[in-house]
Amino acid sequence: MDISIILLKTTGQIQSVTYFILLFTKISLLLMKPIIITLGLAGLLLTILPAILLFYGSIEAAFQKQLMGIGMLLWFIAAPIWDRIKKTV
C-alpha cells in the first residue's frame, strides 16, 4: 500500500472522531446549562440571604458564615462554567 493512502484514511478517521467529540461536547453543554445556572443562582442566593437573615436575627453568625462560604464556593465554581457555556453555545 502506498503511504499517502494510509495517511488519507487516518486523516479521515481523525476528522470523524474530532467531529463526534465536538458534537458530544455541544450536546453535553446544552444539557449541563440548566444545572450550572441553578447552581450559580443558588450560590448567589446563599451569599446574599444569610446576611439579611443575620440582620433580622433569624440565624446566628456562625451559621451565616457557613452558608455564605457554601454560597461563595458554589458561585466561584459555577460562574466560569456558566460563562464558558454562554460563549460556546
MDAnalysis code that builds the backbone (N, CA, C; Angstrom):
import MDAnalysis as mda
import numpy as np

u = mda.Universe.empty(267, n_residues=89, atom_resindex=np.repeat(np.arange(89), 3), trajectory=True)
u.add_TopologyAttr("name", ["N", "CA", "C"] * 89)
u.add_TopologyAttr("resid", np.arange(1, 90))
u.add_TopologyAttr("resname", ["MET", "ASP", "ILE", "SER", "ILE", "ILE", "LEU", "LEU", "LYS", "THR", "THR", "GLY", "GLN", "ILE", "GLN", "SER", "VAL", "THR", "TYR", "PHE", "ILE", "LEU", "LEU", "PHE", "THR", "LYS", "ILE", "SER", "LEU", "LEU", "LEU", "MET", "LYS", "PRO", "ILE", "ILE", "ILE", "THR", "LEU", "GLY", "LEU", "ALA", "GLY", "LEU", "LEU", "LEU", "THR", "ILE", "LEU", "PRO", "ALA", "ILE", "LEU", "LEU", "PHE", "TYR", "GLY", "SER", "ILE", "GLU", "ALA", "ALA", "PHE", "GLN", "LYS", "GLN", "LEU", "MET", "GLY", "ILE", "GLY", "MET", "LEU", "LEU", "TRP", "PHE", "ILE", "ALA", "ALA", "PRO", "ILE", "TRP", "ASP", "ARG", "ILE", "LYS", "LYS", "THR", "VAL"])
u.atoms.positions = np.array([
    [0.840, -1.195, 0.000],
    [0.000, 0.000, 0.000],
    [0.878, 1.248, 0.000],
    [0.319, 2.228, -0.590],
    [1.025, 3.497, -0.647],
    [0.822, 4.247, 0.673],
    [1.860, 4.940, 1.124],
    [1.790, 5.674, 2.400],
    [0.770, 6.811, 2.346],
    [0.558, 7.416, 1.183],
    [-0.404, 8.523, 1.077],
    [-1.832, 8.024, 1.293],
    [-2.148, 6.801, 0.828],
    [-3.484, 6.237, 1.040],
    [-3.717, 5.982, 2.526],
    [-2.711, 5.478, 3.218],
    [-2.825, 5.230, 4.661],
    [-3.029, 6.544, 5.406],
    [-2.285, 7.580, 5.020],
    [-2.429, 8.884, 5.677],
    [-3.813, 9.475, 5.439],
    [-4.333, 9.324, 4.226],
    [-5.664, 9.850, 3.931],
    [-6.736, 9.139, 4.755],
    [-6.633, 7.816, 4.870],
    [-7.597, 7.067, 5.683],
    [-7.516, 7.483, 7.144],
    [-6.300, 7.640, 7.655],
    [-6.112, 8.038, 9.046],
    [-6.645, 9.444, 9.280],
    [-6.381, 10.349, 8.354],
    [-6.858, 11.725, 8.490],
    [-8.383, 11.767, 8.504],
    [-9.026, 10.984, 7.654],
    [-10.485, 10.936, 7.637],
    [-11.050, 10.402, 8.940],
    [-10.403, 9.398, 9.492],
    [-10.861, 8.852, 10.771],
    [-10.683, 9.874, 11.885],
    [-9.580, 10.590, 11.867],
    [-9.347, 11.612, 12.894],
    [-10.376, 12.720, 12.775],
    [-10.709, 13.123, 11.561],
    [-11.724, 14.159, 11.377],
    [-13.088, 13.682, 11.867],
    [-13.414, 12.419, 11.630],
    [-14.692, 11.885, 12.109],
    [-14.748, 11.870, 13.627],
    [-13.664, 11.455, 14.247],
    [-13.608, 11.416, 15.712],
    [-13.673, 12.826, 16.269],
    [-12.970, 13.772, 15.647],
    [-12.992, 15.166, 16.101],
    [-14.399, 15.740, 16.004],
    [-15.097, 15.474, 14.890],
    [-16.462, 15.951, 14.731],
    [-17.372, 15.362, 15.802],
    [-17.225, 14.067, 16.088],
    [-18.044, 13.417, 17.118],
    [-17.782, 14.043, 18.482],
    [-16.525, 14.305, 18.810],
    [-16.192, 14.912, 20.109],
    [-16.798, 16.303, 20.213],
    [-16.701, 17.099, 19.144],
    [-17.286, 18.440, 19.166],
    [-18.802, 18.386, 19.313],
    [-19.443, 17.462, 18.608],
    [-20.894, 17.312, 18.713],
    [-21.297, 16.873, 20.111],
    [-20.578, 15.915, 20.681],
    [-20.868, 15.435, 22.032],
    [-20.664, 16.551, 23.054],
    [-19.623, 17.355, 22.883],
    [-19.369, 18.468, 23.797],
    [-20.496, 19.480, 23.723],
    [-20.966, 19.795, 22.523],
    [-22.049, 20.761, 22.344],
    [-23.330, 20.271, 23.014],
    [-23.652, 18.984, 22.844],
    [-24.859, 18.412, 23.451],
    [-24.731, 18.394, 24.968],
    [-23.569, 17.995, 25.476],
    [-23.414, 17.929, 26.924],
    [-23.463, 19.326, 27.545],
    [-22.962, 20.338, 26.835],
    [-23.053, 21.699, 27.354],
    [-24.499, 22.167, 27.393],
    [-25.290, 21.800, 26.376],
    [-26.700, 22.184, 26.374],
    [-27.461, 21.518, 27.514],
    [-27.116, 20.267, 27.823],
    [-27.779, 19.575, 28.922],
    [-27.300, 20.082, 30.278],
    [-26.068, 20.544, 30.329],
    [-25.486, 20.993, 31.578],
    [-25.886, 22.435, 31.932],
    [-26.323, 23.192, 30.938],
    [-26.613, 24.609, 31.142],
    [-27.625, 24.865, 32.261],
    [-28.790, 24.210, 32.300],
    [-29.747, 24.498, 33.381],
    [-29.205, 24.139, 34.769],
    [-28.400, 23.080, 34.837],
    [-27.837, 22.673, 36.130],
    [-26.849, 23.722, 36.621],
    [-25.987, 24.191, 35.735],
    [-24.988, 25.187, 36.113],
    [-25.651, 26.510, 36.477],
    [-26.664, 26.912, 35.743],
    [-27.375, 28.158, 36.066],
    [-28.037, 28.047, 37.436],
    [-28.652, 26.908, 37.723],
    [-29.284, 26.697, 39.025],
    [-28.262, 26.746, 40.151],
    [-27.119, 26.083, 39.954],
    [-26.068, 26.116, 40.980],
    [-25.523, 27.532, 41.185],
    [-25.347, 28.262, 40.097],
    [-24.857, 29.639, 40.207],
    [-25.838, 30.543, 40.942],
    [-27.105, 30.423, 40.610],
    [-28.115, 31.247, 41.286],
    [-28.263, 30.854, 42.754],
    [-28.144, 29.554, 43.051],
    [-28.186, 29.104, 44.443],
    [-26.992, 29.666, 45.205],
    [-25.824, 29.713, 44.554],
    [-24.645, 30.299, 45.184],
    [-24.843, 31.770, 45.487],
    [-25.420, 32.505, 44.536],
    [-25.693, 33.928, 44.784],
    [-26.706, 34.116, 45.910],
    [-27.726, 33.278, 45.910],
    [-28.740, 33.360, 46.965],
    [-28.137, 33.055, 48.333],
    [-27.254, 32.047, 48.391],
    [-26.608, 31.709, 49.656],
    [-25.559, 32.733, 50.069],
    [-25.209, 33.626, 49.190],
    [-24.286, 34.701, 49.544],
    [-25.047, 35.913, 50.093],
    [-26.227, 36.166, 49.585],
    [-26.983, 37.365, 49.975],
    [-27.953, 37.090, 51.121],
    [-28.690, 36.009, 51.040],
    [-29.753, 35.724, 52.008],
    [-29.270, 35.574, 53.454],
    [-28.146, 34.900, 53.733],
    [-27.707, 34.771, 55.127],
    [-27.391, 36.111, 55.799],
    [-26.886, 37.061, 55.039],
    [-26.614, 38.380, 55.616],
    [-27.914, 39.073, 56.031],
    [-28.937, 38.931, 55.222],
    [-30.242, 39.522, 55.555],
    [-30.847, 38.822, 56.771],
    [-30.749, 37.486, 56.788],
    [-31.293, 36.740, 57.923],
    [-30.545, 37.061, 59.220],
    [-29.244, 37.276, 59.142],
    [-28.472, 37.664, 60.329],
    [-28.887, 39.050, 60.808],
    [-29.132, 39.945, 59.875],
    [-29.558, 41.300, 60.228],
    [-30.873, 41.292, 61.007],
    [-31.794, 40.437, 60.600],
    [-33.081, 40.342, 61.291],
    [-33.039, 39.417, 62.502],
    [-31.908, 38.790, 62.766],
    [-31.765, 37.941, 63.940],
    [-32.338, 36.546, 63.794],
    [-32.569, 36.122, 62.600],
    [-33.145, 34.797, 62.374],
    [-32.113, 33.677, 62.498],
    [-30.852, 33.964, 62.228],
    [-29.797, 32.957, 62.326],
    [-28.618, 33.539, 63.103],
    [-27.733, 32.673, 63.557],
    [-26.553, 33.121, 64.288],
    [-25.398, 33.358, 63.324],
    [-24.383, 34.056, 63.800],
    [-23.266, 34.455, 62.950],
    [-22.488, 33.252, 62.418],
    [-22.316, 32.217, 63.232],
    [-21.549, 31.052, 62.784],
    [-22.252, 30.344, 61.615],
    [-23.569, 30.207, 61.716],
    [-24.331, 29.564, 60.652],
    [-24.338, 30.433, 59.393],
    [-24.391, 31.750, 59.591],
    [-24.344, 32.681, 58.468],
    [-23.022, 32.541, 57.709],
    [-21.928, 32.414, 58.437],
    [-20.621, 32.260, 57.789],
    [-20.539, 30.953, 57.011],
    [-21.120, 29.900, 57.551],
    [-21.111, 28.621, 56.847],
    [-21.914, 28.705, 55.541],
    [-23.103, 29.294, 55.644],
    [-23.939, 29.416, 54.452],
    [-23.275, 30.290, 53.386],
    [-22.660, 31.392, 53.833],
    [-22.006, 32.269, 52.863],
    [-20.769, 31.609, 52.252],
    [-20.080, 30.778, 53.021],
    [-18.936, 30.046, 52.473],
    [-19.369, 29.047, 51.411],
    [-20.465, 28.333, 51.675],
    [-21.002, 27.393, 50.681],
    [-21.463, 28.142, 49.435],
    [-22.127, 29.270, 49.638],
    [-22.570, 30.084, 48.508],
    [-21.413, 30.604, 47.682],
    [-20.342, 31.020, 48.353],
    [-19.164, 31.512, 47.649],
    [-18.548, 30.398, 46.794],
    [-18.425, 29.203, 47.371],
    [-17.859, 28.085, 46.614],
    [-18.726, 27.732, 45.407],
    [-20.044, 27.669, 45.624],
    [-20.942, 27.369, 44.513],
    [-20.807, 28.391, 43.395],
    [-20.770, 29.669, 43.768],
    [-20.688, 30.721, 42.758],
    [-19.362, 30.676, 42.005],
    [-18.262, 30.528, 42.728],
    [-16.960, 30.551, 42.072],
    [-16.691, 29.288, 41.254],
    [-17.414, 28.224, 41.515],
    [-17.298, 27.036, 40.671],
    [-18.223, 27.160, 39.458],
    [-19.444, 27.636, 39.666],
    [-20.438, 27.658, 38.590],
    [-20.261, 28.831, 37.631],
    [-19.810, 29.986, 38.106],
    [-19.749, 31.177, 37.252],
    [-18.823, 31.021, 36.044],
    [-17.604, 30.508, 36.201],
    [-16.766, 30.358, 34.997],
    [-17.322, 29.351, 33.993],
    [-17.935, 28.286, 34.496],
    [-18.533, 27.293, 33.594],
    [-19.728, 27.909, 32.882],
    [-20.523, 28.670, 33.610],
    [-21.682, 29.350, 33.038],
    [-21.229, 30.303, 31.942],
    [-20.160, 31.056, 32.197],
    [-19.632, 31.993, 31.218],
    [-19.129, 31.258, 29.984],
    [-18.455, 30.135, 30.182],
    [-17.936, 29.346, 29.059],
    [-19.083, 28.776, 28.234],
    [-20.166, 28.358, 28.902],
    [-21.314, 27.827, 28.179],
    [-21.955, 28.920, 27.326],
    [-22.062, 30.132, 27.873],
    [-22.656, 31.230, 27.114],
    [-21.810, 31.553, 25.883],
    [-20.481, 31.469, 25.998],
    [-19.623, 31.773, 24.851],
    [-19.626, 30.647, 23.823],
    [-19.793, 29.408, 24.270],
    [-19.711, 28.253, 23.389],
    [-21.011, 27.980, 22.658],
    [-22.118, 28.028, 23.386],
    [-23.408, 27.623, 22.819],
    [-24.044, 28.747, 22.067],
])
